[in-house]
Amino acid sequence: MLIDILPLKKTKPPIEDESNLVFGKRFTDRMFVMEYDSGRGWHTARIQPYAPFSMDPAAMVLHYAQEIFEGLKAFRRDDGSVALFRPADNVARFNRSARRMCMPEVDEGFFLDALKQLVQLEAAWVPRSEGTSLYIRPTMIANEPMLGVRPADQYLCYIILSPVGAYYRGGLAPVKIWISDHYVRAAHGGTGEVKTGGNYAASLFAAREAAAQGFDQVLWLDAKDKRYVEEVGSMNMCFVFDGKLVTSPLSGTILDGITRRSILTLAEEMGLKIEQRALSVDEIFDGIDSGKLQEAFGTGTAVVVSPVGQFTYQGRTAKLGDGKTTGEVTRKLYDTLTGMQYGRLSDRHGWIVPL
């Protein structure tokens, strides 16, 4: 399948002040689009001007939430070039999500090439300031007009791009975490490991409640016992115990994060022993009280690494250190991974894909 490049009739104003960039508010001139029909497969692949879609009110995505997406970034490196970080892993995860949601898979090589072409055409939109990047959002939705609970026969797949600012404007800042003992995000056998919108919609009520109490994020516990750590909002969680890095196992209820994978590899190279196991909320508080738990942080595409300053559970609060200082391991992992992404450090793993 060929990709048609449609002409631009007009362009948006360039980014003038990168210090005012916020996440997901501004989009580039072009987008990639292709369509799927049962019996025909994927067709009409094109890079076209960014524009709204016309959608039937009966489109199945609006009624039955058959939808998936991905998130990755392009980085302006110190030499001025542009590079992607582990894009093939995101495309492979996109297909895993598609299978679980009964949606058609994409040809991974073709889709990755389409993504690269789009970013190359929009390379001027990749910001240059420290910590900024171009966020890439591949998405697939069921757009067949049909009221009936079954997999759709028509789909729309597209990629949009958004220049985003540095997540930490004043440097790494530890966050305050509220541990929910009532709400749950996902259960075994469900779609917790899928990057689908419903998982995020299910988290909004608890996140709003946490924000009203002055917390930055919600830490979800398992649905069965409400005792074991799962993940935080849009991040996987890691804990540093006396030379060990402990993180929840991939058991079907949490996202297989690309940043998580990378951090585990780097942590092991730093000499930390990796334990992927169930971690109870009691172990967090006991570890802080005893001093065995020195650091905790989240990992994700948007934040890379987000240090945690305190946990609150059932009215009890425990701080890591003074609650305001980023730990040594957390800082080193953040500096190492971002150093590779922006070209300040060498890539030993083949994660960087130059454009």
LINKA-V794698 format. One record per residue. N is the residue number from 1. OMEGA is omega in whole degrees, -180 to 180 (999 if undefined). Layout:
BEGIN
n | omega
N | OMEGA
N | OMEGA
END
This chain:
BEGIN
n | omega
1 | 179
2 | 177
3 | 176
4 | 176
5 | -178
6 | -176
7 | 173
8 | 176
9 | 176
10 | -180
11 | 178
12 | 177
13 | 179
14 | 177
15 | -178
16 | -177
17 | -177
18 | 179
19 | -179
20 | 179
21 | 175
22 | -173
23 | 168
24 | -178
25 | -176
26 | -175
27 | -174
28 | -175
29 | -172
30 | 174
31 | 174
32 | -180
33 | 166
34 | -174
35 | -179
36 | 171
37 | 178
38 | -178
39 | 179
40 | -178
41 | 180
42 | -177
43 | 175
44 | 177
45 | -178
46 | 167
47 | -170
48 | 173
49 | 176
50 | -176
51 | 176
52 | 173
53 | 168
54 | -173
55 | 177
56 | 178
57 | 178
58 | 179
59 | -169
60 | 178
61 | -177
62 | -175
63 | -174
64 | 170
65 | 175
66 | -171
67 | 174
68 | 176
69 | 176
70 | 176
71 | 176
72 | -174
73 | 166
74 | -173
75 | 170
76 | -175
77 | -173
78 | 178
79 | 178
80 | 180
81 | 179
82 | -179
83 | 175
84 | 178
85 | 175
86 | -175
87 | -180
88 | 178
89 | 178
90 | 180
91 | 178
92 | 178
93 | 175
94 | 179
95 | 176
96 | 176
97 | -180
98 | -180
99 | -177
100 | -178
101 | 178
102 | 179
103 | -178
104 | 177
105 | 176
106 | 171
107 | -170
108 | 179
109 | 179
110 | -176
111 | 178
112 | 178
113 | 178
114 | 179
115 | 180
116 | -180
117 | -180
118 | -179
119 | 178
120 | 178
121 | -177
122 | -175
123 | 179
124 | -180
125 | 179
126 | -175
127 | -172
128 | -175
129 | -180
130 | 176
131 | 180
132 | -180
133 | 174
134 | -179
135 | -175
136 | -176
137 | 169
138 | -176
139 | 172
140 | 180
141 | 174
142 | -176
143 | 175
144 | 177
145 | -175
146 | 174
147 | -178
148 | -175
149 | 176
150 | 174
151 | -178
152 | 176
153 | 179
154 | -178
155 | 175
156 | 179
157 | -178
158 | 177
159 | 175
160 | -175
161 | -179
162 | 174
163 | -175
164 | -180
165 | 176
166 | -178
167 | 179
168 | -178
169 | -180
170 | -177
171 | -180
172 | -178
173 | 179
174 | -177
175 | 178
176 | -174
177 | 173
178 | 180
179 | -177
180 | 175
181 | -178
182 | -178
183 | 175
184 | -178
185 | -174
186 | 178
187 | 178
188 | -177
189 | -180
190 | -175
191 | -176
192 | -178
193 | -178
194 | 177
195 | -178
196 | -172
197 | -178
198 | 178
199 | -177
200 | 176
201 | -179
202 | -177
203 | -169
204 | -175
205 | 179
206 | 179
207 | 178
208 | 178
209 | 178
210 | -180
211 | 180
212 | 179
213 | 176
214 | 180
215 | -178
216 | -175
217 | 174
218 | 172
219 | -178
220 | 174
221 | -178
222 | -175
223 | -175
224 | -175
225 | -175
226 | -176
227 | -172
228 | -176
229 | 173
230 | 178
231 | -177
232 | 175
233 | -180
234 | -177
235 | 165
236 | -177
237 | 177
238 | -178
239 | -179
240 | 178
241 | 171
242 | 176
243 | 177
244 | 173
245 | -177
246 | 178
247 | -178
248 | 179
249 | 177
250 | -175
251 | 177
252 | -177
253 | 178
254 | -178
255 | 174
256 | -173
257 | 176
258 | 177
259 | 177
260 | 179
261 | -177
262 | -179
263 | 179
264 | 177
265 | -179
266 | 180
267 | 178
268 | 177
269 | 177
270 | 178
271 | 178
272 | 173
273 | -177
274 | 175
275 | 174
276 | -173
277 | 176
278 | -180
279 | -176
280 | 177
281 | 177
282 | -180
283 | 176
284 | -177
285 | 177
286 | 180
287 | 177
288 | -180
289 | -177
290 | -177
291 | 180
292 | 176
293 | -176
294 | -175
295 | 172
296 | -180
297 | 173
298 | 177
299 | 179
300 | -178
301 | -175
302 | -172
303 | -169
304 | 177
305 | -179
306 | -179
307 | 178
308 | 180
309 | -180
310 | 174
311 | 175
312 | -177
313 | 179
314 | 177
315 | 180
316 | 180
317 | 176
318 | -179
319 | 172
320 | -174
321 | 179
322 | 179
323 | -175
324 | -174
325 | 177
326 | -178
327 | -176
328 | -179
329 | 179
330 | 180
331 | -177
332 | 179
333 | 178
334 | -178
335 | -179
336 | -178
337 | 178
338 | 177
339 | 177
340 | -177
341 | -177
342 | 173
343 | 178
344 | 178
345 | -179
346 | 179
347 | -178
348 | -170
349 | -178
350 | -179
351 | -176
352 | 179
353 | -180
354 | 177
355 | 999
END
